[in-house]
């Protein structure tokens, strides 16, 4: 939700967002945890629910031992804008 809010503000409004092109998710996790893609599924499902077919996107999920501000998950997105 935060990514959509920031993108909408930068684009000049939510109605300017046409869809999602790519999502990269970083998951703070232990070395023996290998389900990072399942953690990022929540973001992917949300984008598809909001943007429907235009919410389908390319995606990567990466595990890391630390994130800024000790966040559990960080999501980077590329949004498609209406012309």
Secondary structure, DSSP 8 states (H G I E B T S, - for coil): -HHHHHHHHHHTSGGGEEEEEEEEEEEE--TT---HHHHHHHHHHHHHHHHGGGG--EEEEEEES--GGG-SEEEEEEEEE--
